[in-house]
Amino acid sequence: MKDISLEYKFRILIKGEKIFGQGPCRLLERVEELGSLKRACESLNMSYSKGWKIINKAEKALGYKLLQSQVGGIEGGGSHLTQEAKKIIKSYRAFEVESRESLENIFIKYFKNF
């Protein structure tokens, strides 16, 4: 295949609205790494209000919390992923890998001669 390639994105829609995909997944992964939604947003060049809206929208649609937040205190506040958030990240990433492998094989099957 010379210059032909395949591009695709995976999103989870609930009632037609994008709820979970690459962006929200990456945001949650950054929260896990950095311990803070604010720091995760900053690392992704995203406003805190946008990050909070993404998480809040997903939580409402999914019916469970993705983040547990701790306000203030001696060490300051922070956010941690809930078990449900860890589970959806793991499922999304596994689905993404398996889907990409399958789609690549199907793509080659039909477009190998182009």
C-alpha positions as CSV (number, residue, x, y, z in Angstrom):
1,M,0.0,0.0,0.0
2,K,1.7,3.1,-1.2
3,D,0.1,6.3,0.3
4,I,-3.1,4.8,1.6
5,S,-3.7,4.7,5.3
6,L,-6.5,4.1,7.8
7,E,-7.6,6.6,10.4
8,Y,-10.2,6.0,13.1
9,K,-11.3,7.1,16.5
10,F,-13.2,5.3,19.2
11,R,-15.9,7.0,21.3
12,I,-18.5,5.8,23.7
13,L,-21.8,7.5,23.1
14,I,-24.8,7.5,25.5
15,K,-28.0,8.7,24.0
16,G,-26.1,10.1,21.0
17,E,-23.7,12.2,23.2
18,K,-19.9,11.6,23.3
19,I,-19.2,10.5,26.9
20,F,-15.9,8.7,26.8
21,G,-13.0,8.5,24.3
22,Q,-9.4,9.3,23.9
23,G,-9.6,12.7,25.5
24,P,-11.5,11.8,28.6
25,C,-9.4,8.7,29.0
26,R,-6.2,10.6,28.7
27,L,-7.4,13.2,31.2
28,L,-8.2,10.5,33.8
29,E,-4.8,8.9,33.2
30,R,-3.1,12.2,33.8
31,V,-5.2,12.7,37.0
32,E,-3.9,9.3,38.2
33,E,-0.3,10.3,37.3
34,L,-0.4,13.8,38.8
35,G,-2.9,13.4,41.7
36,S,-4.9,16.5,40.7
37,L,-7.5,17.4,38.1
38,K,-6.0,20.9,37.9
39,R,-2.5,19.7,37.2
40,A,-3.9,17.1,34.7
41,C,-5.7,19.9,32.8
42,E,-2.6,22.1,32.9
43,S,-0.4,19.3,31.5
44,L,-2.9,18.8,28.6
45,N,-3.1,22.6,27.9
46,M,-6.8,22.5,28.9
47,S,-8.7,24.9,31.2
48,Y,-9.7,23.5,34.6
49,S,-13.4,24.3,33.8
50,K,-13.3,22.3,30.6
51,G,-11.7,19.3,32.3
52,W,-14.3,19.5,35.1
53,K,-17.1,19.7,32.5
54,I,-15.8,16.6,30.7
55,I,-15.6,14.6,33.9
56,N,-18.9,15.8,35.3
57,K,-20.7,15.1,32.0
58,A,-19.3,11.5,31.9
59,E,-20.2,10.9,35.6
60,K,-23.8,12.0,35.0
61,A,-24.2,9.9,31.9
62,L,-22.4,6.8,33.4
63,G,-24.2,7.1,36.7
64,Y,-21.1,6.8,38.9
65,K,-18.2,8.9,40.1
66,L,-14.9,8.9,38.2
67,L,-13.0,11.1,40.6
68,Q,-12.7,11.3,44.4
69,S,-11.6,14.8,45.4
70,Q,-10.0,16.0,48.6
71,V,-10.2,19.7,49.4
72,G,-7.4,21.5,51.1
73,G,-5.7,20.1,54.2
74,I,-2.0,20.1,55.2
75,E,-0.8,18.6,51.9
76,G,-3.4,20.5,49.8
77,G,-6.2,19.0,47.9
78,G,-6.1,16.4,45.1
79,S,-8.1,14.0,43.1
80,H,-7.9,10.2,42.8
81,L,-9.6,7.8,40.4
82,T,-12.4,5.7,41.7
83,Q,-12.4,1.9,41.0
84,E,-15.0,2.5,38.3
85,A,-12.8,5.0,36.6
86,K,-9.9,2.6,36.7
87,K,-12.1,-0.1,35.2
88,I,-13.4,2.0,32.4
89,I,-9.9,3.1,31.5
90,K,-8.7,-0.5,31.4
91,S,-11.6,-1.6,29.4
92,Y,-11.3,1.3,26.9
93,R,-7.6,0.7,26.4
94,A,-8.0,-3.0,25.9
95,F,-10.9,-2.4,23.4
96,E,-8.8,0.1,21.6
97,V,-5.9,-2.3,21.1
98,E,-8.0,-5.2,20.0
99,S,-10.1,-3.0,17.7
100,R,-7.0,-1.4,16.1
101,E,-5.5,-4.9,15.4
102,S,-8.7,-6.1,13.9
103,L,-9.3,-3.0,11.8
104,E,-5.7,-3.1,10.5
105,N,-6.2,-6.7,9.3
106,I,-9.5,-5.9,7.7
107,F,-8.0,-2.8,6.0
108,I,-5.1,-4.8,4.6
109,K,-7.5,-7.5,3.4
110,Y,-9.5,-5.0,1.3
111,F,-6.9,-2.4,0.3
112,K,-3.6,-4.3,0.0
113,N,-3.6,-3.9,-3.8
114,F,-4.1,-0.1,-3.8
